């Protein structure tokens, strides 16, 4: 039997193998910021506070989180807070989960112009869903949907796709709610064709306008790329309809604040190799261990650092920021649904208890007292790697 490797996290991989990677790979400003945040997260570099048990006097040091959206340690609380806000917006209808995937022929262009390609993707998907919802053949109204960008596969290779969560119906201009028919939302083949058409049209419009100028594609390479985009049908995947609001929120939680790699999937390091757990879809979704060189692991992780300020979760239709409260109220009235409970936001203590699943403040030594903050811990300089910027 092969002995189990000691469990490590993403930060430890970056600390141990970072010097060799950085010696040959300058980082952009955005990637350097993410790197520093992950390495410093919950360490003395960010400071914290001392907690003392009121009963037995036991102390512990609690360090601050980096709160970076790419950090695997900082997503649980952000996810739960985001979902608490979404409880006010879920409608009492069945929901559909659609996935719009870009062909891998675009991966090179995405690597050079990520912001432009991601914006085109959001625009094409939102326009496609809005158009189908407005079509009287399907719904004939205004839909409400959320889009979440993911850019990875299980092995951290680039795989750009949008998850769309869509209520099974739409609000008509006369204030009536029309439900999805025939047990499905929209025909997948038609969605795929319209999605591809809108994306390629936007891509062509961006090429001479300068948004893709940094890619430096020659005319022949550009024509070859466009031709390859029509060789195969684009993938739009529809999962089974979801149930009520509770199931929808639980399901949505799996996608909203997921990062490219969680610490639970990093099984260990041995020499210059990092082992991760992956699901093999070709083998019935079975779990297996994948070992890759540490330099390859780091390079793949950095593929998924988003451009500065880019919003990877967006809302449209009835959920769009313009007049959302009034539109949702109108939809609830059409569905004869009550207004959301204004007490949906929990107390801090209840929130921490629920997401940690333990009594975090109770002392494990005496089992009676509770930890309370007693002194601050000032941030202390750490020897962080020097992250070189692009030449």
C-alpha positions, 0 to 999 in steps of 0.5 A: 500500500502506498503511504498517504501524503501529508495534506497541504493547501494551496498556500503551502504549494505556493510557498514551497515551489514558488521560488522556482516558478517565479524565477522563470515566470513574471506575474501580472499585477493581478496575479501577484496580488492574488499570490500575496493574499493566498500566501499571507491568509490567516497568518501573522502577516495580516494580524489578528487578535488573541482570544481568551477563555472566560473560564480557564484562561486558555488563549489562542491566536486567530489571524485575519483572512485575506478575503481574496475571491481566489483564496480557497480559505475565504469563500465559505463566509462570502458564499453564505452571506451572498446566499442569505441575500439571494433568499429574498429573490428566489421565486416559488417555481421550478428552476433550470440549470443551463451550462454554456461552454466555449470551444477550446479553439478559443483558449489561446485567444482567451489567454491573451484577452481574457477580459474581452472574451469573458465580456463577450461570453456574458453578453452572448449568453444573456442576449440569447436567454433574453431573446428566447424568453421574450419569444411568444413561442416559448414564454413571451415575457421577461425572465430572471436569471443569474450567470456564474463564470467558471474557467476550469476543469477538474485538472485545472486546465482552461475550460471556460463556461457559464452556469445559468440558473433560470426560473421556469417562467417569465413575467409578461407585459400585462403582469401575468406569469407564464410558466415553462411548457413541456417540462423543459425551458428552451430547446437546446439545439436552438440555444446552441446555434443562437449562442454561437451566432451571437458570440461569433458576431460580437467576436468579429465586431471586437477584432477591428475595434482594438479589444483584441488587438493585443492578441496580434492575430494575423489575417490568416490565423484569424480566418482559420480561427473563425472557420474552426468555430463552426466545425462542431456544434457548441455545447449547451447543457441542460440539467434536470429541473430543480425543485423549490427555493430551498433546493435551488439555494442549496444547488446554487451554493455549489457554483457561486463562490467555487474557486479553481482548486479547493484545499480538500482536493490537494492530497499532498506533495512529494518532491516536485509533484503535487497530487490532486483529487479529480473526477473522471467523467469518462469512468462514471464520475469516479474519483481518482488521483492525478499527479502533476509537476508543481510548476504545471500545477501553479501555472494552471492555477494562475490561468484562472485568476480573473482580471482586476474588478471583473464580476463573475456573478451577474444578474439579468431580467427581473434580477437586473439591478434596475428596478429589481425590487419592483419587478420581483414584487410584481412577479410574486404578486403574479404567483400569489407568493408572499413577500420575503421575510425581512428577518432573513439576515441572521445574527453574527453568532447564528451565522458563524454557528451554522457555517462552521457547524461547531461552537467556535467560541466554546473552549475545547479545553474546559468545555464550559467557557467561551473565547472572547477577544482580549488583545489585538495582534498587529500585522508582522512583516513576513518574508514573502516572495518577491513577485516580479512584474512583466518586463 
